[in-house]
Amino acid sequence: MLEFTRPILSLLIGLVLAVYGVVHVVMRFPAPSVFEAFIVNLPHVMAVLLFMIGIAAVIGGLIMLSTGVRGLRGRFREIRQAYGRPTVKPRQYEEDPDGWYGSN
C-alpha cells in the first residue's frame, strides 16, 4: 500500500509547494529600490561568495588529499603483499623437547 501512495504523496507535496511558491512570489514582490540596492551591493556579495567558495575548496581539497593518501597507503601495502617480501615475519619458536613452546 505504501508503494502505491508514495508517488501520489510526492506529487501532491510538489504541487502544494509549487502553488505556495507562486503565491509567495506574486504577493511579496519587492519594490524596485530593493533590486537597485542589490545591484549596488553586488560586488560585495560576489566577493563574499568567492571567499566562501575558496574556503569550501580548501576543505574539499584537504578531505580529498587525506583520503587519497590513505588509499595510496593501502594500495602500496597490497602491492608489497602480492609481489614483495612479507612485511611481518612469522615468529620462530625454538624446538622444545617437551613441546611447550610450539613447534615448526
Steps between C-alpha positions, in 0.01 A plus 500: 500500500784735583663444160179618334448808719860624497492637139158656557618667821810624322289646221266674745784644708672625184178664380441668837858632512476634143170681572640640825812624318300674227265665752792609716686651203193686373385630838842602635668638190762752620505863398742615227713676763590161647631383163696822458658456844589141411664611174702763690614241755562226244882534500504452878266202475718344229814554709342322795378216277845454346653495848253231609571297185872527579446371854288212367775419246765489775287269714416276205864488392617399846236228520595366156870517587456303822283233339739474205801448727310239696405321179856511368633357823255210471592440135872497579434250781309276257779520241764415762297201617441378147846547347745579774627352817256466787500806721481302826696180540333219690644427841754222512470271801789300627444133511422385853526132580188515717294682233400790720612784278357378172673339211586576140 
